[in-house]
Amino acid sequence: MESPAADDYLKTVYAHTEWQDAPITPSVLAAKLGIAPSSVTEMVKKLAAAGLVSHVPYGAVRLTDAGTRRALAMLRRHRLIETWLVREFGYAWDEVHDEAEVLEHTISDRLLEGIDVRLGRPRFDPHGDAIPDAAGDVEREPFVLLADAAPGHNGRVLRVDDRDPALLRALEAAGVIVGAEIEVLAGGIAVGGSEIDVDGAARSVWLSA
């Protein structure tokens, strides 16, 4: 089953459980994709028939081994392109997602490999998401969501959710970028000794555990 829509479904299912454990339901999948639940139901049935997902009515959607391999291949494309746009073309980290959504379906495997080599085979994209290698292997260190981190915790920013460009810009302005050292306070966070309170950051930032 080859289609950009199928690839987007598989990517979304995989990405949902990268940074937390709860499996994705059809209703959550519909919300993330901005698609009517009835359309999601039909596509999930097609993906299941193709052996790419497993699903029981009203239950969670889970990738099969074949679905996981395909999702990782698409995420490799997406995240390498985002990294390429930031490093080579001066895009900001809040500008690359939509461009990558288009380009990931069009560039050849040869160009993708060339991008990977030129960039020095990066392991993470600008938002801290792991870039699978050509074999589908992923590296990730232990992490904690900022909302779950206890006051007094110190850690590096490993990942920032890329869904909200306005939040990305606010976090960047506050110095909350991938690699920054963060101290968790009772009412906010401290970056470089300066206390800040960034609305919406608690469930959008992951720190080293």
C-alpha positions in Angstrom: 0.0 0.0 0.0 2.0 2.9 -1.3 0.7 6.4 -0.7 1.7 9.6 1.0 -1.4 9.4 3.2 -0.5 5.9 4.4 3.0 7.1 5.2 1.7 10.0 7.2 -0.5 7.7 9.2 2.4 5.4 10.0 4.7 8.2 11.0 2.0 9.6 13.3 1.4 6.3 15.0 5.1 5.8 15.6 5.8 9.3 16.7 3.0 9.2 19.3 4.8 6.6 21.4 8.4 7.9 20.9 8.3 10.0 24.1 5.5 8.4 26.1 4.0 5.0 26.5 0.3 5.3 25.9 -0.7 3.8 22.5 -2.6 5.9 20.0 -6.4 5.5 19.5 -8.2 6.3 16.3 -9.8 9.4 17.9 -6.3 10.7 18.9 -5.0 9.8 15.5 -7.8 11.8 13.8 -7.1 14.8 16.0 -3.3 14.7 15.2 -3.9 14.4 11.5 -6.8 16.9 11.4 -9.0 14.3 9.7 -12.6 13.2 10.3 -12.7 10.0 12.5 -14.7 8.2 9.8 -11.8 8.8 7.3 -9.3 7.5 9.9 -11.4 4.4 10.5 -11.4 3.6 6.7 -7.6 4.2 6.4 -6.8 2.1 9.5 -8.8 -0.8 8.0 -6.7 -0.5 4.8 -3.4 -0.3 6.7 -4.5 -3.4 8.7 -5.3 -5.3 5.5 -1.9 -4.4 4.2 -0.3 -5.8 7.3 1.1 -2.4 8.4 -1.0 -2.0 11.6 -2.9 -4.1 14.1 -6.2 -2.8 15.4 -9.4 -4.0 17.0 -12.6 -1.9 17.0 -12.5 0.9 19.5 -9.0 -0.2 20.5 -5.5 1.2 20.0 -3.7 1.3 16.7 -0.3 -0.4 16.8 2.3 -0.8 14.1 3.4 -4.2 12.9 7.0 -4.9 12.3 6.5 -4.0 8.6 4.7 -0.8 9.6 7.4 0.1 12.0 10.1 -0.3 9.3 8.1 1.9 6.9 7.4 4.6 9.6 11.1 4.7 10.5 12.1 5.1 6.8 9.7 8.1 6.5 10.8 9.7 9.7 14.4 9.4 8.5 13.4 11.3 5.4 11.5 13.9 7.3 14.0 14.6 10.0 17.0 14.6 7.7 15.2 17.2 5.5 14.4 19.4 8.5 18.1 19.3 9.6 19.2 20.0 6.0 16.9 23.0 5.8 18.2 24.5 9.1 21.9 23.9 8.5 22.1 24.6 4.7 19.4 27.1 4.0 19.0 29.1 7.2 15.5 28.0 8.1 14.4 28.5 11.7 13.4 25.4 13.7 9.8 26.6 13.6 9.7 26.9 9.8 10.8 23.4 8.6 8.0 21.0 9.5 5.7 21.9 6.6 8.5 22.0 4.1 9.7 18.6 5.1 6.2 17.2 4.9 6.2 18.0 1.2 9.8 17.1 0.3 9.9 13.8 2.1 7.6 12.3 -0.5 9.5 13.6 -3.5 13.3 13.3 -3.0 15.1 10.2 -4.2 16.9 7.7 -2.0 20.2 8.8 -3.6 19.6 12.5 -2.7 18.6 11.5 0.8 21.9 9.6 1.2 23.8 12.5 -0.1 22.1 14.8 2.4 22.9 12.5 5.2 26.6 12.3 4.2 26.9 16.1 3.7 25.4 16.7 7.1 27.8 14.2 8.8 25.1 11.7 9.4 23.4 13.6 12.2 21.7 11.6 15.0 19.1 14.2 15.9 16.9 16.8 14.1 16.7 20.5 15.1 13.9 19.6 17.6 15.9 16.8 19.3 14.0 13.9 17.6 16.2 11.0 16.8 17.0 10.4 13.1 16.9 6.7 12.3 19.9 5.5 10.4 19.5 3.7 7.0 19.0 0.4 8.9 16.2 1.9 11.0 18.2 2.0 14.2 17.5 4.8 16.6 19.6 6.2 19.5 17.9 7.9 22.5 19.0 8.5 26.0 16.8 8.3 29.1 14.4 11.3 29.4 11.8 12.9 31.5 9.0 15.2 30.4 9.4 18.7 32.0 5.9 18.4 33.5 7.0 15.2 35.3 10.4 16.5 36.5 10.7 17.2 40.2 11.8 20.7 41.4 15.5 20.7 41.7 16.0 18.4 38.7 18.8 19.5 36.4 19.0 18.3 32.8 19.7 19.1 29.2 16.9 19.8 26.8 16.7 16.7 24.7 13.6 17.4 22.7 11.0 20.2 22.0 7.7 19.4 20.5 7.5 20.9 17.0 3.7 21.2 16.6 3.3 24.8 17.7 5.6 27.3 15.8 4.7 30.2 18.2 5.7 28.1 21.2 9.0 27.2 19.4 9.8 30.8 18.9 9.0 31.7 22.5 11.1 28.9 23.8 14.0 29.9 21.6 13.8 33.5 22.7 13.9 32.2 26.3 17.0 30.1 25.6 15.1 26.8 25.9 16.7 25.0 22.9 18.0 21.5 22.4 21.2 21.1 24.4 20.5 23.9 26.9 20.9 23.2 30.6 17.7 23.6 32.6 17.0 23.7 36.3 13.4 22.8 37.3 11.9 25.1 39.8 8.7 24.9 41.8 7.0 27.5 39.6 8.9 27.3 36.4 12.4 26.7 35.1 15.8 28.4 35.2 18.1 28.8 32.1 21.6 30.1 32.7 20.6 31.2 36.1 17.6 33.2 34.9 14.2 32.1 36.1 11.6 32.0 33.3 7.9 30.9 32.9 7.0 29.9 29.4 3.4 29.0 29.0 2.8 25.6 27.5 6.3 24.4 27.9 5.7 21.8 30.6 4.3 19.2 28.2 6.4 20.2 25.2 9.9 19.9 26.6 11.8 16.7 27.4 15.0 16.7 29.6 17.7 14.2 30.2 16.7 12.0 33.1 
